[in-house]
Amino acid sequence: MPDLVVIGGGFTGLSAVLYAGRLGLETVLVDQLGGGGQLMNSGPVDSYPGVSDQPLGTDLVARLIEQALTEEIEMQFGSVTRVAASDNGFVVLCDDETETEARAVIVATGTRPRRLGVPGEEGLIGRGVSDCAICDGGFFAGQPVAVVGGGDRAAEGALHLAANGSPVQLVHPGSELRAVDLLQRRLDESPEITIIPNTAVEEVSGAERVEGLSVRTGDEQRRLDVQAVFVNIGVEPCTEIVADLVDTDPNGRIVVDLGMRTRTPGLFAAGAVRTGTADQIATAAGDGVTAALSAAEWLRQPPSQ
């Protein structure tokens, strides 16, 4: 039986297994896609301390995977459906009916994109509705598109699409964008990007593919003729697999202490899934390291403790 199972192969989970391996823990990493997480959908990374060459998210992940795999860890491909307490610690159950028992678990499952929840959206996912401009923007190069959201991810997506020659309409419900100043300056400097504030999306239209977007600004309703809509309105934490073992905050994120410990001994949560996250690559790595150190400390306690 392994000492530790790390669930989630994003930057947090990979950092955790790297340190767990170096701490001598027999570790299993479980991830549906084999590692990378949302950073795989990122453009050039210019916010990670000490890394100034602005690698693509995929390249930075590849570096960490290569580094982590130098340790003696086991990687399992699968989608975890539940973590249950057992006499020996925990059982991690996957959708292919495999079960992995371990003495401790680190939950690094991150977040999933939030949907608009408007008519037409669900039926057109993959046919013009997307949450990743980096992944899917190339299919719509030169075509008019919309981005919905006002944060960093929305701004980065709009800039990427504009660089592909697409006229971009950036729709957001607030009066001001939430993106960092650097991204806002780049948006202002792009002639391809039109910012539409104080506006809500009411419907995504199209039969076989996206053909338009119905939006409302105050009392005025209008249609935007676009071929794709990229939805970047935030995320929700992926906590359902440990719902009965943890406490969550009003935003649904797992409550932890400074050591990434949950209310269940031996169960840790780190990265974007936990309360108080700064949701940055640097803090994701730090969370993974902290969780691994805490797990090692807990595993080395006498059983009576």
PyMOL commands that set and color helices and strands:
alter all, ss='L'
color gray80, all
select helices_A, chain A and resi 11-22+37-41+57-68+122-124+133-140+152-163+181-189+240-242+271-273+281-299
alter helices_A, ss='H'
color red, helices_A
select strands_A, chain A and resi 4-7+27-31+73-77+80-86+89-94+99-102+104-107+111-113+129-130+145-148+168-171+193-196+200-205+212-217+220-224+228-231+235-237+267-269
alter strands_A, ss='S'
color yellow, strands_A
deselect
rebuild
show_as cartoon
